[in-house]
Amino acid sequence: MTNPAAAAATPVAHEANAHANQFALLKQRRFAPFFWTQFAGAANDNLFKFAFTVMVTYQLQLGWMPPAMAGLVIGALFILPFLLFSATSGQLTDKFDKTKMIRFVKNLEIVIMLIAAWGFVTANAVVLLGCVFLMGLHSTLFGPVKFAYLPQVLDARELTGGNGMVEMGTFVAILLGQVAGGLLVAIPQIGHMSVAVGCVLLALVGRGVAQAIPKAPATDPGLVINWNPISETWRNLKLANENVVVFRSLLGISWMWFFGAVFLSQFPSFAKEVLHGDEQVASLLLVVFSVGIGVGSLLCETLSRRQVEIGLVPLGAIGMSVFAIDLYFASRGLPKVPEMGIGAFVHQGAHWRVMVDLALLSLFAGLYSVPMYALIQLRSQPTHRARIIAANNILNALFMIGSSVIAGALLGAGFTIPQIFLFTGIANAVVAFYIFMLVPEYLLRFVAWVLSRFVYRFDIKGESHIPTEGAAVLVCNHVSFIDAVLLMAASPRPIRFIMDHRIFKVPVLGWLFKLAKAIPIAPQKEDPAAYEAAFAKALGVLREGDLLAIFPEGAITRDGTLQPFKGGVMKIVESARAEGLEPPVIPMALINLWGSYFSRIELRGGEQVAMAKPFRRGFFSRVGLNVGGPVPPAEVQPESLRQRVSALLGA
């Protein structure tokens, strides 16, 4: 029986679904109105906050809020609703049509901006502080909708590109909003009125575009709202913790916000005290950081073959640490000079290293965050997805507050700003290593990504046949010791492999396959108990709705030809059917791997061995995977499967 909520959350056939790249989504109604709605909202948030910050810092004299405290107060008021209302927001998003939620939030934004307009015109800081809190509420309500909407209208192979576009759009909107806010509020005599008009117009534009967003049905319409934010927050965290990979990913994203908040909060002081630049230099640092995030976010789809590629996460973490640490070395020895503007700043070669470090640091942060967001969307239960994202927003807020407290403590202890950057870079390496050890899937996918990108030129045909949800049995020819790693690189989901127990004794590879929870199998005559235990574990994988892979030849080929298929696959399929499971069988064929370093082509002591000549085919040799259509379990026979794989070898 089909679950209606799950069906509602599953992407349907969309127009131009096989788009060439993520930018093509901007031509499609299911994505474009949503993209521009969230773009307008992010721009308005930042136009309003930055204009208000400039106003109380430079234009108003408030005894109860000195300029040095203005930024902290505004930031704290904006974050507070995330702690108070995220749990409720997640429930509302799961219970109601997401498009209706978006339009409600945009209506709320118009009301808030009308109040803020009066606050700007009358220079009433108290009213504007109230609007900061309300805009934080606006963002709290929009956050779960924003990330729960995407997996409902995009398929699994579009999620990375869609998230990359949204991440890029958000940071560009933040940048444009802050620039516009700073420029408008500084206009003599009409600055406050200009900001007021700009905020209201942006809110109206966002609401107008939101009208074109197509319906996105509720995923859990029967949900009873728990209005207690504390108990609901705790319940959401427990809900997320049911899926270890999802929960660790929530922590990973929250850490990225901690990391980013340290740098963003220190830009003004860093520009003034370390780089000896003026406000324009601080703005330049923000531009460089935002552009880096945007470029990194957009690169994710290109680097991931349009699937959710969490192998990019370790790459992002490495880059974040490397360039954060190098930023310390690039900025610690700069001579003290009179305050300079952008022109003088960019004419000094030492400053280019600082800007390159910032650009690459933020670029790798984009590579780090986008796949994590896509993974959470893909792996979260559709009926609870918005509540899990709401839990993430709460964690993000807590981590950002924590970053402010720790950075403040370090400054109070006498640390310089470059030393704080060094500390953050080292801490990032430690935290990332800890997360990757807790969730080895990130590390495994990173190894598979590197192997399929830098050791081989790995081409995949028919990848759409690999199921993005539900149990399935993958059968493939066995050519080399790294066949399983290449299959990992091809699949958007984890794969559990049944593998010859002897491969676990191979250095490095054996460790990787243990991390991947591969199932060791021994010949029945050699170890009957291990043989039966392997099939029992394989059945458990299918019972859990996961992907299971088997190499039916039973061993790596010694002459490059396809060997006869053994009966193990039949035993798996028949056992599954006996329990009422009908997992499709997906035939696959690895091509051009014979003759590579990892295949048994070398002859030593009269025996064929692998891994004897590391560079026998050099780097980037072309290999591939051809994936065939699913075979119903009732039609599975070893010989017919072998014929299908053989046909794929010649495809």
BELGICOR-V127027 format. One record per residue. N is the residue number from 1. BURIAL is + if it has 16 or more other C-alpha atoms within 10 Angstrom, else -. Layout:
n=N burial=BURIAL
n=N burial=BURIAL
This chain:
n=1 burial=-
n=2 burial=-
n=3 burial=-
n=4 burial=-
n=5 burial=+
n=6 burial=-
n=7 burial=-
n=8 burial=+
n=9 burial=+
n=10 burial=+
n=11 burial=-
n=12 burial=-
n=13 burial=-
n=14 burial=-
n=15 burial=-
n=16 burial=-
n=17 burial=-
n=18 burial=-
n=19 burial=-
n=20 burial=-
n=21 burial=-
n=22 burial=+
n=23 burial=-
n=24 burial=-
n=25 burial=+
n=26 burial=+
n=27 burial=-
n=28 burial=-
n=29 burial=-
n=30 burial=+
n=31 burial=+
n=32 burial=+
n=33 burial=+
n=34 burial=+
n=35 burial=+
n=36 burial=+
n=37 burial=+
n=38 burial=+
n=39 burial=+
n=40 burial=+
n=41 burial=+
n=42 burial=+
n=43 burial=+
n=44 burial=+
n=45 burial=+
n=46 burial=+
n=47 burial=+
n=48 burial=+
n=49 burial=+
n=50 burial=+
n=51 burial=+
n=52 burial=+
n=53 burial=+
n=54 burial=+
n=55 burial=+
n=56 burial=+
n=57 burial=+
n=58 burial=-
n=59 burial=-
n=60 burial=-
n=61 burial=-
n=62 burial=-
n=63 burial=-
n=64 burial=-
n=65 burial=-
n=66 burial=-
n=67 burial=+
n=68 burial=-
n=69 burial=-
n=70 burial=+
n=71 burial=+
n=72 burial=-
n=73 burial=-
n=74 burial=+
n=75 burial=+
n=76 burial=+
n=77 burial=+
n=78 burial=+
n=79 burial=+
n=80 burial=+
n=81 burial=+
n=82 burial=+
n=83 burial=+
n=84 burial=+
n=85 burial=+
n=86 burial=+
n=87 burial=+
n=88 burial=+
n=89 burial=+
n=90 burial=+
n=91 burial=+
n=92 burial=+
n=93 burial=+
n=94 burial=+
n=95 burial=+
n=96 burial=+
n=97 burial=+
n=98 burial=+
n=99 burial=+
n=100 burial=+
n=101 burial=+
n=102 burial=+
n=103 burial=+
n=104 burial=+
n=105 burial=+
n=106 burial=+
n=107 burial=+
n=108 burial=+
n=109 burial=+
n=110 burial=+
n=111 burial=-
n=112 burial=+
n=113 burial=+
n=114 burial=+
n=115 burial=+
n=116 burial=+
n=117 burial=+
n=118 burial=+
n=119 burial=+
n=120 burial=+
n=121 burial=+
n=122 burial=-
n=123 burial=+
n=124 burial=-
n=125 burial=+
n=126 burial=-
n=127 burial=+
n=128 burial=+
n=129 burial=+
n=130 burial=+
n=131 burial=+
n=132 burial=+
n=133 burial=+
n=134 burial=+
n=135 burial=+
n=136 burial=+
n=137 burial=+
n=138 burial=+
n=139 burial=+
n=140 burial=+
n=141 burial=+
n=142 burial=+
n=143 burial=+
n=144 burial=+
n=145 burial=+
n=146 burial=+
n=147 burial=+
n=148 burial=+
n=149 burial=+
n=150 burial=+
n=151 burial=+
n=152 burial=+
n=153 burial=+
n=154 burial=+
n=155 burial=+
n=156 burial=+
n=157 burial=+
n=158 burial=+
n=159 burial=+
n=160 burial=+
n=161 burial=+
n=162 burial=+
n=163 burial=+
n=164 burial=+
n=165 burial=+
n=166 burial=+
n=167 burial=+
n=168 burial=+
n=169 burial=+
n=170 burial=+
n=171 burial=+
n=172 burial=+
n=173 burial=+
n=174 burial=+
n=175 burial=+
n=176 burial=+
n=177 burial=+
n=178 burial=+
n=179 burial=+
n=180 burial=+
n=181 burial=+
n=182 burial=+
n=183 burial=+
n=184 burial=+
n=185 burial=+
n=186 burial=+
n=187 burial=-
n=188 burial=-
n=189 burial=-
n=190 burial=-
n=191 burial=+
n=192 burial=+
n=193 burial=+
n=194 burial=+
n=195 burial=+
n=196 burial=+
n=197 burial=+
n=198 burial=+
n=199 burial=+
n=200 burial=+
n=201 burial=+
n=202 burial=+
n=203 burial=+
n=204 burial=+
n=205 burial=+
n=206 burial=+
n=207 burial=+
n=208 burial=+
n=209 burial=+
n=210 burial=+
n=211 burial=+
n=212 burial=-
n=213 burial=+
n=214 burial=+
n=215 burial=-
n=216 burial=+
n=217 burial=+
n=218 burial=+
n=219 burial=+
n=220 burial=+
n=221 burial=+
n=222 burial=-
n=223 burial=-
n=224 burial=-
n=225 burial=-
n=226 burial=-
n=227 burial=-
n=228 burial=-
n=229 burial=+
n=230 burial=-
n=231 burial=-
n=232 burial=+
n=233 burial=+
n=234 burial=-
n=235 burial=+
n=236 burial=+
n=237 burial=+
n=238 burial=-
n=239 burial=+
n=240 burial=+
n=241 burial=-
n=242 burial=-
n=243 burial=-
n=244 burial=-
n=245 burial=+
n=246 burial=+
n=247 burial=+
n=248 burial=+
n=249 burial=+
n=250 burial=+
n=251 burial=+
n=252 burial=+
n=253 burial=+
n=254 burial=+
n=255 burial=+
n=256 burial=+
n=257 burial=+
n=258 burial=+
n=259 burial=+
n=260 burial=+
n=261 burial=+
n=262 burial=+
n=263 burial=+
n=264 burial=-
n=265 burial=-
n=266 burial=+
n=267 burial=+
n=268 burial=+
n=269 burial=+
n=270 burial=+
n=271 burial=+
n=272 burial=+
n=273 burial=-
n=274 burial=+
n=275 burial=+
n=276 burial=+
n=277 burial=+
n=278 burial=+
n=279 burial=+
n=280 burial=+
n=281 burial=+
n=282 burial=+
n=283 burial=+
n=284 burial=+
n=285 burial=+
n=286 burial=+
n=287 burial=+
n=288 burial=+
n=289 burial=+
n=290 burial=+
n=291 burial=+
n=292 burial=+
n=293 burial=+
n=294 burial=+
n=295 burial=+
n=296 burial=+
n=297 burial=+
n=298 burial=+
n=299 burial=+
n=300 burial=+
n=301 burial=+
n=302 burial=-
n=303 burial=-
n=304 burial=+
n=305 burial=+
n=306 burial=+
n=307 burial=+
n=308 burial=+
n=309 burial=+
n=310 burial=+
n=311 burial=+
n=312 burial=+
n=313 burial=+
n=314 burial=+
n=315 burial=+
n=316 burial=+
n=317 burial=+
n=318 burial=+
n=319 burial=+
n=320 burial=+
n=321 burial=+
n=322 burial=+
n=323 burial=+
n=324 burial=+
n=325 burial=+
n=326 burial=+
n=327 burial=+
n=328 burial=+
n=329 burial=+
n=330 burial=+
n=331 burial=+
n=332 burial=-
n=333 burial=-
n=334 burial=-
n=335 burial=-
n=336 burial=-
n=337 burial=-
n=338 burial=-
n=339 burial=-
n=340 burial=+
n=341 burial=-
n=342 burial=-
n=343 burial=-
n=344 burial=-
n=345 burial=+
n=346 burial=-
n=347 burial=-
n=348 burial=-
n=349 burial=-
n=350 burial=-
n=351 burial=+
n=352 burial=-
n=353 burial=+
n=354 burial=+
n=355 burial=+
n=356 burial=+
n=357 burial=+
n=358 burial=+
n=359 burial=+
n=360 burial=+
n=361 burial=+
n=362 burial=+
n=363 burial=+
n=364 burial=+
n=365 burial=+
n=366 burial=+
n=367 burial=+
n=368 burial=+
n=369 burial=+
n=370 burial=+
n=371 burial=+
n=372 burial=+
n=373 burial=+
n=374 burial=+
n=375 burial=+
n=376 burial=+
n=377 burial=+
n=378 burial=+
n=379 burial=-
n=380 burial=+
n=381 burial=+
n=382 burial=+
n=383 burial=+
n=384 burial=+
n=385 burial=+
n=386 burial=+
n=387 burial=+
n=388 burial=+
n=389 burial=+
n=390 burial=+
n=391 burial=+
n=392 burial=+
n=393 burial=+
n=394 burial=+
n=395 burial=+
n=396 burial=+
n=397 burial=+
n=398 burial=+
n=399 burial=+
n=400 burial=+
n=401 burial=+
n=402 burial=-
n=403 burial=+
n=404 burial=+
n=405 burial=-
n=406 burial=-
n=407 burial=+
n=408 burial=-
n=409 burial=-
n=410 burial=+
n=411 burial=-
n=412 burial=-
n=413 burial=-
n=414 burial=-
n=415 burial=-
n=416 burial=+
n=417 burial=+
n=418 burial=+
n=419 burial=+
n=420 burial=+
n=421 burial=+
n=422 burial=+
n=423 burial=+
n=424 burial=+
n=425 burial=+
n=426 burial=+
n=427 burial=-
n=428 burial=+
n=429 burial=+
n=430 burial=-
n=431 burial=-
n=432 burial=+
n=433 burial=+
n=434 burial=-
n=435 burial=+
n=436 burial=+
n=437 burial=-
n=438 burial=-
n=439 burial=+
n=440 burial=+
n=441 burial=+
n=442 burial=+
n=443 burial=+
n=444 burial=+
n=445 burial=+
n=446 burial=+
n=447 burial=+
n=448 burial=+
n=449 burial=+
n=450 burial=+
n=451 burial=+
n=452 burial=+
n=453 burial=+
n=454 burial=-
n=455 burial=-
n=456 burial=+
n=457 burial=-
n=458 burial=+
n=459 burial=+
n=460 burial=+
n=461 burial=-
n=462 burial=-
n=463 burial=+
n=464 burial=-
n=465 burial=-
n=466 burial=+
n=467 burial=+
n=468 burial=+
n=469 burial=-
n=470 burial=-
n=471 burial=+
n=472 burial=+
n=473 burial=+
n=474 burial=+
n=475 burial=+
n=476 burial=+
n=477 burial=+
n=478 burial=+
n=479 burial=+
n=480 burial=+
n=481 burial=+
n=482 burial=+
n=483 burial=+
n=484 burial=+
n=485 burial=+
n=486 burial=+
n=487 burial=+
n=488 burial=+
n=489 burial=+
n=490 burial=+
n=491 burial=+
n=492 burial=+
n=493 burial=+
n=494 burial=+
n=495 burial=+
n=496 burial=+
n=497 burial=+
n=498 burial=+
n=499 burial=+
n=500 burial=+
n=501 burial=-
n=502 burial=-
n=503 burial=-
n=504 burial=+
n=505 burial=-
n=506 burial=-
n=507 burial=-
n=508 burial=-
n=509 burial=+
n=510 burial=+
n=511 burial=-
n=512 burial=+
n=513 burial=+
n=514 burial=-
n=515 burial=-
n=516 burial=+
n=517 burial=-
n=518 burial=+
n=519 burial=+
n=520 burial=+
n=521 burial=+
n=522 burial=+
n=523 burial=-
n=524 burial=-
n=525 burial=-
n=526 burial=-
n=527 burial=-
n=528 burial=-
n=529 burial=-
n=530 burial=+
n=531 burial=+
n=532 burial=-
n=533 burial=-
n=534 burial=+
n=535 burial=+
n=536 burial=-
n=537 burial=+
n=538 burial=+
n=539 burial=+
n=540 burial=-
n=541 burial=+
n=542 burial=+
n=543 burial=+
n=544 burial=-
n=545 burial=-
n=546 burial=+
n=547 burial=+
n=548 burial=+
n=549 burial=+
n=550 burial=+
n=551 burial=+
n=552 burial=+
n=553 burial=+
n=554 burial=+
n=555 burial=+
n=556 burial=+
n=557 burial=+
n=558 burial=+
n=559 burial=-
n=560 burial=+
n=561 burial=-
n=562 burial=+
n=563 burial=+
n=564 burial=-
n=565 burial=+
n=566 burial=+
n=567 burial=-
n=568 burial=+
n=569 burial=+
n=570 burial=-
n=571 burial=-
n=572 burial=+
n=573 burial=+
n=574 burial=+
n=575 burial=+
n=576 burial=+
n=577 burial=-
n=578 burial=-
n=579 burial=-
n=580 burial=-
n=581 burial=+
n=582 burial=+
n=583 burial=+
n=584 burial=+
n=585 burial=+
n=586 burial=+
n=587 burial=+
n=588 burial=+
n=589 burial=+
n=590 burial=+
n=591 burial=+
n=592 burial=-
n=593 burial=+
n=594 burial=+
n=595 burial=+
n=596 burial=+
n=597 burial=+
n=598 burial=+
n=599 burial=+
n=600 burial=+
n=601 burial=+
n=602 burial=+
n=603 burial=-
n=604 burial=-
n=605 burial=-
n=606 burial=-
n=607 burial=-
n=608 burial=-
n=609 burial=+
n=610 burial=+
n=611 burial=+
n=612 burial=-
n=613 burial=-
n=614 burial=-
n=615 burial=-
n=616 burial=-
n=617 burial=-
n=618 burial=-
n=619 burial=-
n=620 burial=-
n=621 burial=-
n=622 burial=-
n=623 burial=+
n=624 burial=+
n=625 burial=+
n=626 burial=+
n=627 burial=+
n=628 burial=+
n=629 burial=+
n=630 burial=+
n=631 burial=+
n=632 burial=-
n=633 burial=+
n=634 burial=-
n=635 burial=-
n=636 burial=+
n=637 burial=-
n=638 burial=+
n=639 burial=-
n=640 burial=-
n=641 burial=+
n=642 burial=+
n=643 burial=-
n=644 burial=+
n=645 burial=+
n=646 burial=+
n=647 burial=-
n=648 burial=+
n=649 burial=+
n=650 burial=-
n=651 burial=-
